[in-house]
Amino acid sequence: MTNQRIHATALIIGMLAAMLTMAIHPTSFDLHASAESITHVNYINTVTHVLGLASIPVTLLGVFGISSRIGWNNIGALSAFIVYCFASIAVMLAAVADGLIASSLAQEAINVDDSKRQLLMMALHYNFQLNQALAKVYVAGASCAFILWSIALTHMGKKTTVLGIAGSIAGLCGLIAVPGGHIQMNAHGFGLVILVQAIWIALVAIWLFRETSLDVR
């Protein structure tokens, strides 16, 4: 398997893992629920975010291939990869906060008195706000990276013009919808963003596979 095919496969696997993460993502924590219920939700939440964390380096391997195929001498491709790496750090921290820290705080709420439960709820609220902020940073960064890649793709020729236009639209939608407050960074809103990104990433992966096939011929 050539490097280009490896990058394309990584893109598909990374996006599928990210979409699965959002599909099984718990929607909320109820600290007043039974101990069994809290433990069950914590388990799902932890597994969900571990999967999400695992998808990040895989996706990075894939997007490395996008910039590599365009050419590292292209400032747009280089900038896009750097910006996406920055965005990936933000989403990694968001997953740690929402998946590991939140689960730990919720688990502590089992068999505690009301006063301590109130403190834990305050800590969870702060953790939630941190997660929301980091998720917005990811969306903004990833959207900018998509636009930079797309601009570079449109300058590669007619074969990649449509791909570049589609990526620009996906990036602009993210920049307009999330920072503008049109989409909330809950499980459904963030899942929608991931879905839009996954569609464009799938198109890019197909392009990389086709390019490899042409090279083989």
mmCIF file of the C-alpha atoms, coordinates in Angstrom:
data_MODEL
# 
_entry.id   MODEL 
# 
loop_
_atom_site.group_PDB 
_atom_site.id 
_atom_site.type_symbol 
_atom_site.label_atom_id 
_atom_site.label_alt_id 
_atom_site.label_comp_id 
_atom_site.label_asym_id 
_atom_site.label_entity_id 
_atom_site.label_seq_id 
_atom_site.pdbx_PDB_ins_code 
_atom_site.Cartn_x 
_atom_site.Cartn_y 
_atom_site.Cartn_z 
_atom_site.occupancy 
_atom_site.B_iso_or_equiv 
_atom_site.pdbx_formal_charge 
_atom_site.auth_seq_id 
_atom_site.auth_comp_id 
_atom_site.auth_asym_id 
_atom_site.auth_atom_id 
_atom_site.pdbx_PDB_model_num 
ATOM 1   C CA . MET A 1 1   ? 0.000   0.000  0.000   1.00 0.00 ? 1   MET A CA 1 
ATOM 2   C CA . THR A 1 2   ? 1.411   3.389  -1.002  1.00 0.00 ? 2   THR A CA 1 
ATOM 3   C CA . ASN A 1 3   ? 1.682   6.259  1.478   1.00 0.00 ? 3   ASN A CA 1 
ATOM 4   C CA . GLN A 1 4   ? -1.122  8.087  -0.319  1.00 0.00 ? 4   GLN A CA 1 
ATOM 5   C CA . ARG A 1 5   ? -3.472  5.152  0.152   1.00 0.00 ? 5   ARG A CA 1 
ATOM 6   C CA . ILE A 1 6   ? -2.447  4.932  3.806   1.00 0.00 ? 6   ILE A CA 1 
ATOM 7   C CA . HIS A 1 7   ? -3.325  8.603  4.289   1.00 0.00 ? 7   HIS A CA 1 
ATOM 8   C CA . ALA A 1 8   ? -6.668  8.146  2.517   1.00 0.00 ? 8   ALA A CA 1 
ATOM 9   C CA . THR A 1 9   ? -7.491  5.113  4.659   1.00 0.00 ? 9   THR A CA 1 
ATOM 10  C CA . ALA A 1 10  ? -6.530  7.046  7.804   1.00 0.00 ? 10  ALA A CA 1 
ATOM 11  C CA . LEU A 1 11  ? -8.897  9.853  6.792   1.00 0.00 ? 11  LEU A CA 1 
ATOM 12  C CA . ILE A 1 12  ? -11.800 7.441  6.435   1.00 0.00 ? 12  ILE A CA 1 
ATOM 13  C CA . ILE A 1 13  ? -11.058 5.537  9.657   1.00 0.00 ? 13  ILE A CA 1 
ATOM 14  C CA . GLY A 1 14  ? -10.536 8.752  11.629  1.00 0.00 ? 14  GLY A CA 1 
ATOM 15  C CA . MET A 1 15  ? -13.799 10.298 10.468  1.00 0.00 ? 15  MET A CA 1 
ATOM 16  C CA . LEU A 1 16  ? -15.772 7.091  10.985  1.00 0.00 ? 16  LEU A CA 1 
ATOM 17  C CA . ALA A 1 17  ? -14.438 6.884  14.550  1.00 0.00 ? 17  ALA A CA 1 
ATOM 18  C CA . ALA A 1 18  ? -15.328 10.538 15.151  1.00 0.00 ? 18  ALA A CA 1 
ATOM 19  C CA . MET A 1 19  ? -18.856 10.022 13.813  1.00 0.00 ? 19  MET A CA 1 
ATOM 20  C CA . LEU A 1 20  ? -19.311 6.902  15.940  1.00 0.00 ? 20  LEU A CA 1 
ATOM 21  C CA . THR A 1 21  ? -18.120 8.888  18.947  1.00 0.00 ? 21  THR A CA 1 
ATOM 22  C CA . MET A 1 22  ? -20.843 11.494 18.431  1.00 0.00 ? 22  MET A CA 1 
ATOM 23  C CA . ALA A 1 23  ? -23.475 8.844  17.684  1.00 0.00 ? 23  ALA A CA 1 
ATOM 24  C CA . ILE A 1 24  ? -23.053 7.118  21.068  1.00 0.00 ? 24  ILE A CA 1 
ATOM 25  C CA . HIS A 1 25  ? -22.171 10.281 23.029  1.00 0.00 ? 25  HIS A CA 1 
ATOM 26  C CA . PRO A 1 26  ? -24.305 10.639 26.222  1.00 0.00 ? 26  PRO A CA 1 
ATOM 27  C CA . THR A 1 27  ? -26.405 13.789 26.231  1.00 0.00 ? 27  THR A CA 1 
ATOM 28  C CA . SER A 1 28  ? -26.237 14.725 29.920  1.00 0.00 ? 28  SER A CA 1 
ATOM 29  C CA . PHE A 1 29  ? -25.234 13.846 33.496  1.00 0.00 ? 29  PHE A CA 1 
ATOM 30  C CA . ASP A 1 30  ? -27.856 13.456 36.219  1.00 0.00 ? 30  ASP A CA 1 
ATOM 31  C CA . LEU A 1 31  ? -26.165 13.551 39.619  1.00 0.00 ? 31  LEU A CA 1 
ATOM 32  C CA . HIS A 1 32  ? -29.479 12.752 41.294  1.00 0.00 ? 32  HIS A CA 1 
ATOM 33  C CA . ALA A 1 33  ? -29.834 9.445  39.452  1.00 0.00 ? 33  ALA A CA 1 
ATOM 34  C CA . SER A 1 34  ? -29.149 6.076  41.048  1.00 0.00 ? 34  SER A CA 1 
ATOM 35  C CA . ALA A 1 35  ? -25.587 4.869  41.564  1.00 0.00 ? 35  ALA A CA 1 
ATOM 36  C CA . GLU A 1 36  ? -26.046 2.184  38.907  1.00 0.00 ? 36  GLU A CA 1 
ATOM 37  C CA . SER A 1 37  ? -27.310 4.726  36.375  1.00 0.00 ? 37  SER A CA 1 
ATOM 38  C CA . ILE A 1 38  ? -24.450 7.159  37.033  1.00 0.00 ? 38  ILE A CA 1 
ATOM 39  C CA . THR A 1 39  ? -21.862 4.378  36.758  1.00 0.00 ? 39  THR A CA 1 
ATOM 40  C CA . HIS A 1 40  ? -23.404 3.147  33.498  1.00 0.00 ? 40  HIS A CA 1 
ATOM 41  C CA . VAL A 1 41  ? -23.414 6.621  31.930  1.00 0.00 ? 41  VAL A CA 1 
ATOM 42  C CA . ASN A 1 42  ? -19.846 7.220  33.126  1.00 0.00 ? 42  ASN A CA 1 
ATOM 43  C CA . TYR A 1 43  ? -18.710 3.992  31.479  1.00 0.00 ? 43  TYR A CA 1 
ATOM 44  C CA . ILE A 1 44  ? -20.320 4.903  28.154  1.00 0.00 ? 44  ILE A CA 1 
ATOM 45  C CA . ASN A 1 45  ? -18.992 8.449  28.384  1.00 0.00 ? 45  ASN A CA 1 
ATOM 46  C CA . THR A 1 46  ? -15.440 7.271  29.060  1.00 0.00 ? 46  THR A CA 1 
ATOM 47  C CA . VAL A 1 47  ? -15.454 4.687  26.264  1.00 0.00 ? 47  VAL A CA 1 
ATOM 48  C CA . THR A 1 48  ? -16.964 7.234  23.877  1.00 0.00 ? 48  THR A CA 1 
ATOM 49  C CA . HIS A 1 49  ? -14.270 9.810  24.479  1.00 0.00 ? 49  HIS A CA 1 
ATOM 50  C CA . VAL A 1 50  ? -11.426 7.287  24.468  1.00 0.00 ? 50  VAL A CA 1 
ATOM 51  C CA . LEU A 1 51  ? -12.618 6.367  20.973  1.00 0.00 ? 51  LEU A CA 1 
ATOM 52  C CA . GLY A 1 52  ? -12.718 10.047 20.079  1.00 0.00 ? 52  GLY A CA 1 
ATOM 53  C CA . LEU A 1 53  ? -9.205  10.575 21.416  1.00 0.00 ? 53  LEU A CA 1 
ATOM 54  C CA . ALA A 1 54  ? -7.941  7.592  19.422  1.00 0.00 ? 54  ALA A CA 1 
ATOM 55  C CA . SER A 1 55  ? -9.408  9.061  16.237  1.00 0.00 ? 55  SER A CA 1 
ATOM 56  C CA . ILE A 1 56  ? -7.373  12.278 16.531  1.00 0.00 ? 56  ILE A CA 1 
ATOM 57  C CA . PRO A 1 57  ? -3.877  10.960 15.655  1.00 0.00 ? 57  PRO A CA 1 
ATOM 58  C CA . VAL A 1 58  ? -5.389  8.761  12.934  1.00 0.00 ? 58  VAL A CA 1 
ATOM 59  C CA . THR A 1 59  ? -7.073  11.782 11.361  1.00 0.00 ? 59  THR A CA 1 
ATOM 60  C CA . LEU A 1 60  ? -3.841  13.768 11.665  1.00 0.00 ? 60  LEU A CA 1 
ATOM 61  C CA . LEU A 1 61  ? -2.063  11.043 9.722   1.00 0.00 ? 61  LEU A CA 1 
ATOM 62  C CA . GLY A 1 62  ? -4.732  11.415 7.058   1.00 0.00 ? 62  GLY A CA 1 
ATOM 63  C CA . VAL A 1 63  ? -4.627  15.214 6.776   1.00 0.00 ? 63  VAL A CA 1 
ATOM 64  C CA . PHE A 1 64  ? -0.838  15.030 6.627   1.00 0.00 ? 64  PHE A CA 1 
ATOM 65  C CA . GLY A 1 65  ? -1.439  13.241 3.348   1.00 0.00 ? 65  GLY A CA 1 
ATOM 66  C CA . ILE A 1 66  ? -3.602  16.106 2.039   1.00 0.00 ? 66  ILE A CA 1 
ATOM 67  C CA . SER A 1 67  ? -0.857  18.672 2.557   1.00 0.00 ? 67  SER A CA 1 
ATOM 68  C CA . SER A 1 68  ? 1.769   16.228 1.318   1.00 0.00 ? 68  SER A CA 1 
ATOM 69  C CA . ARG A 1 69  ? -0.162  15.615 -1.902  1.00 0.00 ? 69  ARG A CA 1 
ATOM 70  C CA . ILE A 1 70  ? -0.654  19.340 -2.525  1.00 0.00 ? 70  ILE A CA 1 
ATOM 71  C CA . GLY A 1 71  ? 2.988   20.005 -1.706  1.00 0.00 ? 71  GLY A CA 1 
ATOM 72  C CA . TRP A 1 72  ? 4.754   21.308 1.377   1.00 0.00 ? 72  TRP A CA 1 
ATOM 73  C CA . ASN A 1 73  ? 6.145   24.183 -0.661  1.00 0.00 ? 73  ASN A CA 1 
ATOM 74  C CA . ASN A 1 74  ? 2.567   25.456 -0.951  1.00 0.00 ? 74  ASN A CA 1 
ATOM 75  C CA . ILE A 1 75  ? 2.073   27.934 1.900   1.00 0.00 ? 75  ILE A CA 1 
ATOM 76  C CA . GLY A 1 76  ? -1.656  27.204 2.015   1.00 0.00 ? 76  GLY A CA 1 
ATOM 77  C CA . ALA A 1 77  ? -1.167  23.470 2.447   1.00 0.00 ? 77  ALA A CA 1 
ATOM 78  C CA . LEU A 1 78  ? 1.513   23.976 5.100   1.00 0.00 ? 78  LEU A CA 1 
ATOM 79  C CA . SER A 1 79  ? -0.578  26.547 6.984   1.00 0.00 ? 79  SER A CA 1 
ATOM 80  C CA . ALA A 1 80  ? -3.645  24.309 6.820   1.00 0.00 ? 80  ALA A CA 1 
ATOM 81  C CA . PHE A 1 81  ? -1.802  21.418 8.454   1.00 0.00 ? 81  PHE A CA 1 
ATOM 82  C CA . ILE A 1 82  ? -0.394  23.633 11.215  1.00 0.00 ? 82  ILE A CA 1 
ATOM 83  C CA . VAL A 1 83  ? -3.816  25.160 11.931  1.00 0.00 ? 83  VAL A CA 1 
ATOM 84  C CA . TYR A 1 84  ? -5.466  21.715 11.964  1.00 0.00 ? 84  TYR A CA 1 
ATOM 85  C CA . CYS A 1 85  ? -2.839  20.458 14.433  1.00 0.00 ? 85  CYS A CA 1 
ATOM 86  C CA . PHE A 1 86  ? -3.669  23.429 16.667  1.00 0.00 ? 86  PHE A CA 1 
ATOM 87  C CA . ALA A 1 87  ? -7.379  22.605 16.373  1.00 0.00 ? 87  ALA A CA 1 
ATOM 88  C CA . SER A 1 88  ? -6.675  18.946 17.184  1.00 0.00 ? 88  SER A CA 1 
ATOM 89  C CA . ILE A 1 89  ? -5.027  19.949 20.462  1.00 0.00 ? 89  ILE A CA 1 
ATOM 90  C CA . ALA A 1 90  ? -8.190  21.862 21.370  1.00 0.00 ? 90  ALA A CA 1 
ATOM 91  C CA . VAL A 1 91  ? -10.514 18.944 20.586  1.00 0.00 ? 91  VAL A CA 1 
ATOM 92  C CA . MET A 1 92  ? -8.207  16.563 22.471  1.00 0.00 ? 92  MET A CA 1 
ATOM 93  C CA . LEU A 1 93  ? -8.477  18.730 25.582  1.00 0.00 ? 93  LEU A CA 1 
ATOM 94  C CA . ALA A 1 94  ? -12.247 18.994 25.063  1.00 0.00 ? 94  ALA A CA 1 
ATOM 95  C CA . ALA A 1 95  ? -12.504 15.192 24.973  1.00 0.00 ? 95  ALA A CA 1 
ATOM 96  C CA . VAL A 1 96  ? -10.397 14.867 28.128  1.00 0.00 ? 96  VAL A CA 1 
ATOM 97  C CA . ALA A 1 97  ? -12.598 17.389 29.943  1.00 0.00 ? 97  ALA A CA 1 
ATOM 98  C CA . ASP A 1 98  ? -15.923 15.957 28.788  1.00 0.00 ? 98  ASP A CA 1 
ATOM 99  C CA . GLY A 1 99  ? -14.957 12.308 28.863  1.00 0.00 ? 99  GLY A CA 1 
ATOM 100 C CA . LEU A 1 100 ? -12.468 11.745 31.660  1.00 0.00 ? 100 LEU A CA 1 
ATOM 101 C CA . ILE A 1 101 ? -12.792 14.686 34.056  1.00 0.00 ? 101 ILE A CA 1 
ATOM 102 C CA . ALA A 1 102 ? -16.604 14.857 33.855  1.00 0.00 ? 102 ALA A CA 1 
ATOM 103 C CA . SER A 1 103 ? -16.920 11.112 34.414  1.00 0.00 ? 103 SER A CA 1 
ATOM 104 C CA . SER A 1 104 ? -14.639 11.295 37.438  1.00 0.00 ? 104 SER A CA 1 
ATOM 105 C CA . LEU A 1 105 ? -16.610 14.174 38.956  1.00 0.00 ? 105 LEU A CA 1 
ATOM 106 C CA . ALA A 1 106 ? -19.930 12.429 38.323  1.00 0.00 ? 106 ALA A CA 1 
ATOM 107 C CA . GLN A 1 107 ? -18.641 9.231  39.915  1.00 0.00 ? 107 GLN A CA 1 
ATOM 108 C CA . GLU A 1 108 ? -17.732 11.165 43.053  1.00 0.00 ? 108 GLU A CA 1 
ATOM 109 C CA . ALA A 1 109 ? -21.365 12.287 43.319  1.00 0.00 ? 109 ALA A CA 1 
ATOM 110 C CA . ILE A 1 110 ? -22.388 8.768  44.323  1.00 0.00 ? 110 ILE A CA 1 
ATOM 111 C CA . ASN A 1 111 ? -23.191 8.483  48.040  1.00 0.00 ? 111 ASN A CA 1 
ATOM 112 C CA . VAL A 1 112 ? -22.288 12.056 49.015  1.00 0.00 ? 112 VAL A CA 1 
ATOM 113 C CA . ASP A 1 113 ? -24.343 14.597 50.949  1.00 0.00 ? 113 ASP A CA 1 
ATOM 114 C CA . ASP A 1 114 ? -26.191 17.449 49.261  1.00 0.00 ? 114 ASP A CA 1 
ATOM 115 C CA . SER A 1 115 ? -23.607 20.094 50.096  1.00 0.00 ? 115 SER A CA 1 
ATOM 116 C CA . LYS A 1 116 ? -20.790 18.198 48.393  1.00 0.00 ? 116 LYS A CA 1 
ATOM 117 C CA . ARG A 1 117 ? -23.088 17.321 45.481  1.00 0.00 ? 117 ARG A CA 1 
ATOM 118 C CA . GLN A 1 118 ? -23.683 21.030 44.940  1.00 0.00 ? 118 GLN A CA 1 
ATOM 119 C CA . LEU A 1 119 ? -19.918 21.613 44.765  1.00 0.00 ? 119 LEU A CA 1 
ATOM 120 C CA . LEU A 1 120 ? -19.573 18.788 42.280  1.00 0.00 ? 120 LEU A CA 1 
ATOM 121 C CA . MET A 1 121 ? -22.345 20.272 40.162  1.00 0.00 ? 121 MET A CA 1 
ATOM 122 C CA . MET A 1 122 ? -20.489 23.612 40.129  1.00 0.00 ? 122 MET A CA 1 
ATOM 123 C CA . ALA A 1 123 ? -17.303 21.817 39.084  1.00 0.00 ? 123 ALA A CA 1 
ATOM 124 C CA . LEU A 1 124 ? -19.193 19.993 36.333  1.00 0.00 ? 124 LEU A CA 1 
ATOM 125 C CA . HIS A 1 125 ? -20.666 23.267 35.117  1.00 0.00 ? 125 HIS A CA 1 
ATOM 126 C CA . TYR A 1 126 ? -17.218 24.851 34.886  1.00 0.00 ? 126 TYR A CA 1 
ATOM 127 C CA . ASN A 1 127 ? -15.889 21.734 33.155  1.00 0.00 ? 127 ASN A CA 1 
ATOM 128 C CA . PHE A 1 128 ? -18.793 21.915 30.691  1.00 0.00 ? 128 PHE A CA 1 
ATOM 129 C CA . GLN A 1 129 ? -18.039 25.547 29.860  1.00 0.00 ? 129 GLN A CA 1 
ATOM 130 C CA . LEU A 1 130 ? -14.374 24.663 29.307  1.00 0.00 ? 130 LEU A CA 1 
ATOM 131 C CA . ASN A 1 131 ? -15.424 21.839 26.999  1.00 0.00 ? 131 ASN A CA 1 
ATOM 132 C CA . GLN A 1 132 ? -17.702 24.172 25.051  1.00 0.00 ? 132 GLN A CA 1 
ATOM 133 C CA . ALA A 1 133 ? -14.950 26.758 24.584  1.00 0.00 ? 133 ALA A CA 1 
ATOM 134 C CA . LEU A 1 134 ? -12.441 24.151 23.417  1.00 0.00 ? 134 LEU A CA 1 
ATOM 135 C CA . ALA A 1 135 ? -14.981 22.656 21.009  1.00 0.00 ? 135 ALA A CA 1 
ATOM 136 C CA . LYS A 1 136 ? -15.531 26.101 19.453  1.00 0.00 ? 136 LYS A CA 1 
ATOM 137 C CA . VAL A 1 137 ? -11.779 26.569 19.082  1.00 0.00 ? 137 VAL A CA 1 
ATOM 138 C CA . TYR A 1 138 ? -11.622 23.231 17.263  1.00 0.00 ? 138 TYR A CA 1 
ATOM 139 C CA . VAL A 1 139 ? -14.452 24.087 14.900  1.00 0.00 ? 139 VAL A CA 1 
ATOM 140 C CA . ALA A 1 140 ? -12.958 27.492 14.089  1.00 0.00 ? 140 ALA A CA 1 
ATOM 141 C CA . GLY A 1 141 ? -9.478  26.048 13.562  1.00 0.00 ? 141 GLY A CA 1 
ATOM 142 C CA . ALA A 1 142 ? -10.611 23.057 11.519  1.00 0.00 ? 142 ALA A CA 1 
ATOM 143 C CA . SER A 1 143 ? -12.845 25.279 9.395   1.00 0.00 ? 143 SER A CA 1 
ATOM 144 C CA . CYS A 1 144 ? -9.936  27.620 8.636   1.00 0.00 ? 144 CYS A CA 1 
ATOM 145 C CA . ALA A 1 145 ? -7.777  24.611 7.737   1.00 0.00 ? 145 ALA A CA 1 
ATOM 146 C CA . PHE A 1 146 ? -10.465 23.316 5.378   1.00 0.00 ? 146 PHE A CA 1 
ATOM 147 C CA . ILE A 1 147 ? -10.594 26.696 3.644   1.00 0.00 ? 147 ILE A CA 1 
ATOM 148 C CA . LEU A 1 148 ? -6.808  26.873 3.297   1.00 0.00 ? 148 LEU A CA 1 
ATOM 149 C CA . TRP A 1 149 ? -6.648  23.344 1.842   1.00 0.00 ? 149 TRP A CA 1 
ATOM 150 C CA . SER A 1 150 ? -9.524  24.192 -0.487  1.00 0.00 ? 150 SER A CA 1 
ATOM 151 C CA . ILE A 1 151 ? -7.849  27.329 -1.816  1.00 0.00 ? 151 ILE A CA 1 
ATOM 152 C CA . ALA A 1 152 ? -4.738  25.287 -2.541  1.00 0.00 ? 152 ALA A CA 1 
ATOM 153 C CA . LEU A 1 153 ? -6.816  22.587 -4.255  1.00 0.00 ? 153 LEU A CA 1 
ATOM 154 C CA . THR A 1 154 ? -8.554  25.079 -6.535  1.00 0.00 ? 154 THR A CA 1 
ATOM 155 C CA . HIS A 1 155 ? -5.145  26.180 -7.821  1.00 0.00 ? 155 HIS A CA 1 
ATOM 156 C CA . MET A 1 156 ? -4.105  22.622 -8.695  1.00 0.00 ? 156 MET A CA 1 
ATOM 157 C CA . GLY A 1 157 ? -6.321  22.400 -11.765 1.00 0.00 ? 157 GLY A CA 1 
ATOM 158 C CA . LYS A 1 158 ? -9.827  21.590 -12.939 1.00 0.00 ? 158 LYS A CA 1 
ATOM 159 C CA . LYS A 1 159 ? -9.847  18.110 -11.389 1.00 0.00 ? 159 LYS A CA 1 
ATOM 160 C CA . THR A 1 160 ? -9.686  19.506 -7.854  1.00 0.00 ? 160 THR A CA 1 
ATOM 161 C CA . THR A 1 161 ? -11.706 22.694 -8.330  1.00 0.00 ? 161 THR A CA 1 
ATOM 162 C CA . VAL A 1 162 ? -14.992 21.107 -7.242  1.00 0.00 ? 162 VAL A CA 1 
ATOM 163 C CA . LEU A 1 163 ? -13.243 19.560 -4.247  1.00 0.00 ? 163 LEU A CA 1 
ATOM 164 C CA . GLY A 1 164 ? -11.874 22.975 -3.335  1.00 0.00 ? 164 GLY A CA 1 
ATOM 165 C CA . ILE A 1 165 ? -15.265 24.655 -3.641  1.00 0.00 ? 165 ILE A CA 1 
ATOM 166 C CA . ALA A 1 166 ? -16.906 21.972 -1.481  1.00 0.00 ? 166 ALA A CA 1 
ATOM 167 C CA . GLY A 1 167 ? -14.228 22.332 1.195   1.00 0.00 ? 167 GLY A CA 1 
ATOM 168 C CA . SER A 1 168 ? -14.580 26.107 1.208   1.00 0.00 ? 168 SER A CA 1 
ATOM 169 C CA . ILE A 1 169 ? -18.327 25.785 1.728   1.00 0.00 ? 169 ILE A CA 1 
ATOM 170 C CA . ALA A 1 170 ? -17.824 23.285 4.569   1.00 0.00 ? 170 ALA A CA 1 
ATOM 171 C CA . GLY A 1 171 ? -15.273 25.569 6.211   1.00 0.00 ? 171 GLY A CA 1 
ATOM 172 C CA . LEU A 1 172 ? -17.366 28.700 5.852   1.00 0.00 ? 172 LEU A CA 1 
ATOM 173 C CA . CYS A 1 173 ? -20.433 26.924 7.267   1.00 0.00 ? 173 CYS A CA 1 
ATOM 174 C CA . GLY A 1 174 ? -18.429 26.006 10.363  1.00 0.00 ? 174 GLY A CA 1 
ATOM 175 C CA . LEU A 1 175 ? -17.081 29.536 10.803  1.00 0.00 ? 175 LEU A CA 1 
ATOM 176 C CA . ILE A 1 176 ? -20.509 31.110 10.414  1.00 0.00 ? 176 ILE A CA 1 
ATOM 177 C CA . ALA A 1 177 ? -22.651 28.622 12.320  1.00 0.00 ? 177 ALA A CA 1 
ATOM 178 C CA . VAL A 1 178 ? -20.610 27.978 15.477  1.00 0.00 ? 178 VAL A CA 1 
ATOM 179 C CA . PRO A 1 179 ? -18.930 31.281 16.450  1.00 0.00 ? 179 PRO A CA 1 
ATOM 180 C CA . GLY A 1 180 ? -22.151 33.039 15.461  1.00 0.00 ? 180 GLY A CA 1 
ATOM 181 C CA . GLY A 1 181 ? -24.110 30.949 17.958  1.00 0.00 ? 181 GLY A CA 1 
ATOM 182 C CA . HIS A 1 182 ? -26.343 29.323 15.340  1.00 0.00 ? 182 HIS A CA 1 
ATOM 183 C CA . ILE A 1 183 ? -25.256 25.835 16.454  1.00 0.00 ? 183 ILE A CA 1 
ATOM 184 C CA . GLN A 1 184 ? -24.711 24.828 20.073  1.00 0.00 ? 184 GLN A CA 1 
ATOM 185 C CA . MET A 1 185 ? -21.725 22.653 20.949  1.00 0.00 ? 185 MET A CA 1 
ATOM 186 C CA . ASN A 1 186 ? -23.827 19.867 22.459  1.00 0.00 ? 186 ASN A CA 1 
ATOM 187 C CA . ALA A 1 187 ? -23.790 16.263 21.260  1.00 0.00 ? 187 ALA A CA 1 
ATOM 188 C CA . HIS A 1 188 ? -26.201 17.021 18.400  1.00 0.00 ? 188 HIS A CA 1 
ATOM 189 C CA . GLY A 1 189 ? -24.664 20.322 17.287  1.00 0.00 ? 189 GLY A CA 1 
ATOM 190 C CA . PHE A 1 190 ? -21.069 19.110 17.393  1.00 0.00 ? 190 PHE A CA 1 
ATOM 191 C CA . GLY A 1 191 ? -22.183 15.880 15.727  1.00 0.00 ? 191 GLY A CA 1 
ATOM 192 C CA . LEU A 1 192 ? -23.604 17.917 12.841  1.00 0.00 ? 192 LEU A CA 1 
ATOM 193 C CA . VAL A 1 193 ? -20.293 19.730 12.439  1.00 0.00 ? 193 VAL A CA 1 
ATOM 194 C CA . ILE A 1 194 ? -18.427 16.406 12.391  1.00 0.00 ? 194 ILE A CA 1 
ATOM 195 C CA . LEU A 1 195 ? -20.855 15.047 9.789   1.00 0.00 ? 195 LEU A CA 1 
ATOM 196 C CA . VAL A 1 196 ? -20.257 18.006 7.446   1.00 0.00 ? 196 VAL A CA 1 
ATOM 197 C CA . GLN A 1 197 ? -16.507 17.648 7.904   1.00 0.00 ? 197 GLN A CA 1 
ATOM 198 C CA . ALA A 1 198 ? -16.697 13.889 7.312   1.00 0.00 ? 198 ALA A CA 1 
ATOM 199 C CA . ILE A 1 199 ? -18.460 14.365 3.968   1.00 0.00 ? 199 ILE A CA 1 
ATOM 200 C CA . TRP A 1 200 ? -15.669 16.561 2.646   1.00 0.00 ? 200 TRP A CA 1 
ATOM 201 C CA . ILE A 1 201 ? -12.967 14.350 4.159   1.00 0.00 ? 201 ILE A CA 1 
ATOM 202 C CA . ALA A 1 202 ? -14.541 11.336 2.412   1.00 0.00 ? 202 ALA A CA 1 
ATOM 203 C CA . LEU A 1 203 ? -14.409 13.186 -0.916  1.00 0.00 ? 203 LEU A CA 1 
ATOM 204 C CA . VAL A 1 204 ? -10.741 14.016 -0.329  1.00 0.00 ? 204 VAL A CA 1 
ATOM 205 C CA . ALA A 1 205 ? -9.999  10.380 0.564   1.00 0.00 ? 205 ALA A CA 1 
ATOM 206 C CA . ILE A 1 206 ? -11.639 9.232  -2.684  1.00 0.00 ? 206 ILE A CA 1 
ATOM 207 C CA . TRP A 1 207 ? -9.516  11.750 -4.587  1.00 0.00 ? 207 TRP A CA 1 
ATOM 208 C CA . LEU A 1 208 ? -6.334  10.433 -2.955  1.00 0.00 ? 208 LEU A CA 1 
ATOM 209 C CA . PHE A 1 209 ? -7.283  6.837  -3.814  1.00 0.00 ? 209 PHE A CA 1 
ATOM 210 C CA . ARG A 1 210 ? -7.981  7.791  -7.452  1.00 0.00 ? 210 ARG A CA 1 
ATOM 211 C CA . GLU A 1 211 ? -4.719  9.697  -7.710  1.00 0.00 ? 211 GLU A CA 1 
ATOM 212 C CA . THR A 1 212 ? -2.877  6.602  -6.509  1.00 0.00 ? 212 THR A CA 1 
ATOM 213 C CA . SER A 1 213 ? -4.675  4.440  -9.063  1.00 0.00 ? 213 SER A CA 1 
ATOM 214 C CA . LEU A 1 214 ? -3.679  6.826  -11.861 1.00 0.00 ? 214 LEU A CA 1 
ATOM 215 C CA . ASP A 1 215 ? -0.061  6.774  -10.689 1.00 0.00 ? 215 ASP A CA 1 
ATOM 216 C CA . VAL A 1 216 ? -0.059  2.967  -10.748 1.00 0.00 ? 216 VAL A CA 1 
ATOM 217 C CA . ARG A 1 217 ? -1.309  2.942  -14.343 1.00 0.00 ? 217 ARG A CA 1 
# 
